[in-house]
Amino acid sequence: MKNLFAYADKYLQKSNWKDMALLKFCLFSTGILVGMQVPDKEKKRTAILAALVFTVTYIPLMTKFIRVVMEEEA
């Protein structure tokens, strides 16, 4: 598992914003495909869980992004 994280770090160091955009589109498309397979009776619970995960991950990402922008401007 440590090697996997090390490889991920190397990949990110060699990536640019275009690579990250492609990765995000890929993950987004996968999410849509998985979401299409959720039974109707579970859709509300799945939507709540997805919104929770989005919120928990989005806030730290944007906090870091804003810090980076502020550092660049300073």
KATA-V769482 format. One record per helix or strand of 3 or more residues. SS is the DSSP state (hx for helix, st for strand). FROM is the first residue (numbers start at 1). LEN is the number of residues. If there is no record, write none. Layout:
# KATA-V769482
ss->[SS:SS]
from->[FROM:FROM]
len->[LEN:LEN]
This chain:
# KATA-V769482
ss->[hx:hx:hx]
from->[2:17:40]
len->[12:20:34]
